[in-house]
Amino acid sequence: MKLKIFVCGRNRLENNGAIAVSKFLKELGTLESVAMPQNGIYHPGIKAISNAFKSNPNLKVINLEDNSLTEEGAQCISECLPSLKKLEMLNLGDCLVRTGGAMALSAILENECPEIRNINLGFNEIDVEGGEAIVEAMEHKKNLEILILNGNNFGEEGCQYIQRKMIEMGKIDSLGSLSEDEGKFLLSSNYDYVMNVRIDDEEEEDDDDDNYEDIDEEDEEEIDSQDESNRSIIEEQSLNNSHLSPMSKATAADFLSNPTPETLVALYNAKEDFSSVLPKEPTIADYLELFFKISLVVDLDNNNVKSAAFKYADDLLSKAYNLDSDKALEFNNHFLVIIGLIKGEEKNFKTGLDITGTLLV
């Protein structure tokens, strides 16, 4: 029996392993499904695997999620797609494809892979221009069931454009959630289109404003009376609380919701700790995540902030490390994840942050 399914995930093949495996895959020529997620494969290894895919024209499933393709690797994948007429699923989620890679893939997908059903390009640092290109490439994909673009850098208005474009094409049910988008809107060739949407919304708001002009004088007097009453209540509350400073009421929960140097110092001066915001049975990840949030507010020129951060950092790191002395490797891995030096399996931690304070404390 000829081999049709090949699965080799989370084995850290890296480039050398991927190149070796690609020689085997190329010789097979009978594969229908290949899954090689989380293997630390970069562009050279992806290039070898892509060439092997060309020799397996019956491929229906490609899963390379959480490898580091970058734009060069995405270009290699795009070059093998014309050979894969039966491809139904392409999973390149969390592969650092970026905008250039998205553009390369969309240029080929527009006219190739007619049977495609499932595409995952989530968490790839793709901006709105790349998102537009991918969406437009889906226009004639009759079998499309799911398009995942979450976790990219479209921005609010870019997300709106993508959603409206999918509605126009009658494919909005295929678009996955965009709730974890991480970007700011960038101008594109279709910016006028998006702005027209905003203008329509503003016109609706203007209509609502016009309706308020129809309120009769009695209603206006009643509203004014209510506003005056509300102002009196607010002023009275302000007088009652005027002897309290905002920092005297700060809690650990306040710091987590809005981390600032001032709140951290206030907690330190009040001899407060962070035990109230930790789970009953904290894990190494819980301690390290809290440590990271504290370290991010460190002001190098403010000795009070540094003293507070040093105290809390020593306490949290000691508890995390002593939680299980046999898990030193886990401790190190979590620490590297939260400062953005390696990828974590969960995508909860942000990268690209200023970690000066983290390294200091």
C-alpha positions in Angstrom: 0.0 0.0 0.0 1.3 3.4 -0.9 1.7 6.0 1.8 -0.9 8.8 1.7 -0.7 10.5 5.1 2.5 11.8 6.7 2.5 13.3 10.2 5.6 14.6 11.9 4.6 17.5 14.3 6.4 19.0 17.2 9.7 17.2 16.6 12.0 20.2 16.1 13.2 18.9 12.8 14.5 22.4 12.0 16.1 23.0 8.6 18.4 20.0 8.4 15.7 17.5 9.5 13.2 19.1 7.1 15.7 18.8 4.2 16.3 15.2 5.0 12.5 14.4 5.2 11.8 16.3 2.0 14.0 13.8 0.1 11.8 11.0 1.4 8.6 12.9 0.6 9.7 13.6 -2.9 10.3 10.0 -3.7 6.9 8.9 -2.4 4.8 10.9 -4.9 1.5 9.4 -3.4 0.8 11.7 -0.5 -2.6 13.3 0.1 -1.9 14.8 3.6 1.2 16.3 5.1 1.3 17.7 8.7 4.5 19.1 10.0 3.6 21.8 12.6 5.9 23.2 15.2 9.2 22.0 13.9 11.3 25.1 13.9 11.7 25.1 10.1 12.9 28.2 8.4 13.1 29.3 4.8 15.8 26.7 3.6 13.9 23.8 5.0 10.5 25.1 3.6 12.1 25.4 0.2 13.1 21.8 0.2 9.6 20.7 1.4 7.9 22.8 -1.2 9.9 21.1 -3.9 8.8 17.8 -2.5 5.2 18.9 -2.6 5.5 19.4 -6.4 6.1 15.7 -6.7 2.9 14.8 -4.9 0.1 16.2 -7.1 -2.6 14.4 -5.1 -2.0 16.5 -1.9 -5.2 17.6 -0.3 -3.9 18.8 3.1 -0.8 20.9 4.0 -0.3 21.8 7.6 2.9 23.7 8.4 1.5 25.7 11.3 3.9 27.4 13.7 7.1 27.2 11.6 9.1 30.3 10.6 8.4 30.5 6.9 8.8 34.3 6.6 8.1 35.9 3.3 10.8 33.8 1.5 9.2 30.5 2.7 5.7 31.7 1.7 7.0 32.5 -1.7 8.3 28.9 -2.0 4.9 27.5 -1.0 3.2 29.7 -3.5 5.4 28.3 -6.3 4.4 24.8 -5.6 0.6 25.5 -5.5 0.0 25.3 -9.3 1.0 21.7 -9.1 -1.6 20.9 -6.4 -4.9 21.0 -8.2 -6.6 18.9 -5.5 -5.5 20.9 -2.5 -8.3 21.5 0.0 -6.6 22.7 3.1 -3.6 25.1 3.5 -2.6 25.8 7.1 0.2 28.4 7.5 -1.0 29.9 10.8 1.6 31.6 13.0 4.3 31.2 10.3 5.5 34.8 10.1 4.3 35.0 6.5 3.9 38.8 6.8 2.5 41.0 4.1 4.9 40.0 1.3 4.2 36.4 1.8 0.5 37.0 1.8 0.8 38.9 -1.5 2.8 36.1 -3.1 0.2 33.4 -1.9 -2.8 35.4 -3.0 -1.3 36.0 -6.5 -1.2 32.3 -7.0 -4.4 31.3 -5.1 -6.5 33.6 -7.2 -6.2 31.3 -10.2 -5.0 28.0 -8.7 -6.2 25.4 -6.2 -9.8 25.4 -7.3 -10.8 22.8 -4.7 -9.5 24.8 -1.7 -11.8 24.7 1.3 -9.8 25.8 4.4 -7.1 28.4 4.6 -5.4 29.5 7.8 -3.2 32.6 7.7 -3.8 33.7 11.2 -1.2 35.4 13.4 1.2 36.2 10.6 1.9 39.9 10.9 0.0 40.6 7.7 -1.2 44.2 7.2 -4.4 45.3 5.6 -2.9 45.3 2.1 -2.0 41.7 2.4 -5.4 40.9 3.9 -7.2 42.6 1.0 -5.2 40.6 -1.5 -6.0 37.3 0.2 -9.7 38.1 0.4 -9.9 39.1 -3.2 -8.2 35.9 -4.2 -11.1 34.0 -2.6 -13.8 35.5 -4.9 -14.1 32.5 -7.2 -13.4 29.7 -4.6 -16.8 28.0 -4.7 -15.8 25.4 -2.1 -14.4 27.8 0.5 -15.6 26.9 4.0 -13.3 28.7 6.4 -10.8 31.6 5.9 -8.8 32.3 9.1 -7.1 35.8 9.2 -7.3 36.5 12.9 -4.4 37.9 14.9 -2.9 40.0 12.0 -2.3 43.7 11.7 -5.4 45.0 9.8 -6.6 47.5 12.3 -10.3 48.3 13.0 -11.0 49.9 9.6 -9.1 47.2 7.8 -11.2 44.5 9.5 -14.3 46.4 8.5 -13.2 46.5 4.9 -12.4 42.7 4.8 -15.7 41.9 6.4 -17.6 44.0 3.9 -15.6 42.6 1.0 -16.6 39.0 2.1 -20.2 40.1 2.4 -20.1 41.5 -1.2 -18.7 38.1 -2.4 -21.4 36.2 -0.5 -18.7 34.5 1.6 -19.0 36.2 5.0 -20.0 32.9 6.6 -16.6 31.5 5.7 -14.7 34.3 7.4 -13.3 33.4 10.8 -13.3 35.8 13.8 -11.1 38.9 13.6 -11.4 39.6 17.4 -7.7 39.3 18.1 -6.5 41.6 15.4 -3.3 43.4 16.6 -2.8 46.2 14.1 -3.5 49.8 13.2 -5.2 50.7 10.0 -2.8 51.4 7.1 -3.8 53.3 4.0 -4.4 51.1 1.0 -5.6 51.4 -2.6 -9.1 50.8 -1.3 -9.0 53.4 1.5 -11.7 55.5 -0.2 -14.0 52.5 -0.1 -13.5 52.1 3.6 -13.9 55.8 4.2 -17.2 55.7 2.3 -18.4 53.2 4.9 -17.4 55.6 7.7 -19.1 58.5 5.9 -22.3 56.5 5.7 -22.1 55.8 9.5 -21.5 59.4 10.2 -24.5 60.4 8.1 -26.6 58.1 10.2 -25.3 59.8 13.3 -26.1 63.2 11.9 -29.7 62.0 11.2 -29.9 61.0 14.9 -28.7 64.4 15.9 -31.4 66.0 13.7 -34.0 64.0 15.6 -33.0 65.6 18.8 -34.0 69.0 17.4 -37.6 67.8 17.4 -37.7 67.6 21.2 -40.2 70.1 22.6 -39.3 72.7 25.1 -40.9 70.9 28.1 -38.6 67.9 27.4 -35.6 70.1 27.2 -36.4 71.7 30.6 -36.8 68.3 32.1 -33.5 67.1 30.8 -31.8 70.3 32.0 -33.3 69.7 35.5 -32.0 66.1 35.5 -28.5 67.2 34.4 -28.4 69.8 37.2 -29.5 67.2 39.8 -26.8 64.8 38.5 -24.1 67.5 38.7 -25.1 68.3 42.3 -24.8 64.6 43.3 -21.4 64.3 41.6 -20.1 67.5 43.3 -21.3 66.3 46.7 -19.5 62.9 46.2 -16.3 64.7 45.1 -16.4 66.8 48.3 -16.9 63.7 50.5 -13.9 62.0 48.8 -11.6 65.0 48.5 -9.5 64.0 51.5 -8.5 60.7 49.7 -5.8 60.7 47.0 -6.3 58.2 44.1 -3.1 56.4 45.0 -4.3 55.8 48.6 -7.1 53.7 47.2 -5.0 51.7 44.8 -5.1 47.9 44.9 -3.3 45.1 43.2 -6.3 44.6 40.9 -6.1 48.3 40.0 -2.5 47.9 39.0 -3.3 44.9 36.8 -6.1 46.7 35.0 -4.0 49.8 34.4 -0.3 49.3 35.3 1.4 52.5 36.1 4.6 53.4 38.1 2.5 55.5 40.5 0.2 52.6 41.4 3.2 50.3 41.9 4.8 52.7 44.3 1.6 53.2 46.2 1.2 49.4 46.7 4.8 49.2 47.8 4.4 52.0 50.4 1.2 50.4 51.7 3.1 47.1 52.0 0.6 45.4 49.8 1.4 42.2 47.9 -0.2 40.6 44.8 -1.4 37.4 46.4 -5.0 38.6 46.0 -4.8 38.6 42.2 -3.2 35.2 41.9 -5.1 31.9 41.6 -5.4 29.7 44.7 -2.7 27.4 43.2 -0.5 29.6 41.0 1.6 28.1 38.3 5.0 29.2 37.1 3.3 31.0 34.2 1.1 32.9 36.6 4.0 34.3 38.6 6.1 35.1 35.6 3.3 36.9 33.8 2.7 39.1 36.8 6.4 39.7 37.1 6.5 40.8 33.5 3.6 43.3 34.0 5.4 44.9 37.0 8.7 45.1 35.2 7.2 46.9 32.2 6.4 50.0 34.3 10.0 50.5 35.6 11.3 54.0 35.2 15.0 54.0 35.1 15.2 57.5 36.5 12.9 56.9 39.4 14.5 55.1 42.4 11.1 54.7 44.1 9.7 52.8 41.2 12.8 50.7 40.9 12.8 49.8 44.6 9.2 48.7 44.4 9.8 46.7 41.3 12.9 45.0 42.7 11.0 44.0 45.8 8.1 42.5 44.0 10.3 40.9 41.3 12.4 39.1 43.9 9.3 37.8 45.6 7.5 36.6 42.5 10.6 35.0 40.8 11.6 33.2 44.0 8.1 31.7 44.4 8.0 30.7 40.7 11.4 29.1 40.8 10.8 27.3 44.1 7.3 26.1 43.1 8.9 23.0 41.7 12.7 22.9 41.6 12.6 20.0 39.1 11.0 22.3 36.5 13.9 24.7 36.0 13.6 24.2 32.2 9.9 25.0 32.3 10.8 28.2 34.3 13.4 29.2 31.7 11.1 28.6 28.8 8.2 30.6 30.3 10.6 33.5 31.0 11.9 33.5 27.4 8.3 33.4 26.1 7.1 36.3 28.1 10.0 38.5 27.0 9.4 37.6 23.4 12.6 35.7 22.6 10.9 32.4 21.8 7.4 31.4 20.8 5.0 29.8 23.2 2.3 27.2 22.3 -0.3 29.6 23.7 -0.3 33.0 21.9 -1.2 35.1 24.9 2.0 37.1 25.3 2.8 40.1 23.2 6.2 40.6 21.5 8.0 43.7 20.4 7.7 45.3 23.8 10.4 47.4 25.5 11.9 44.9 28.0 14.5 47.3 29.4 12.8 47.2 32.8 12.4 43.4 32.6 16.1 42.9 32.1 16.9 45.4 34.9 14.8 43.8 37.6 
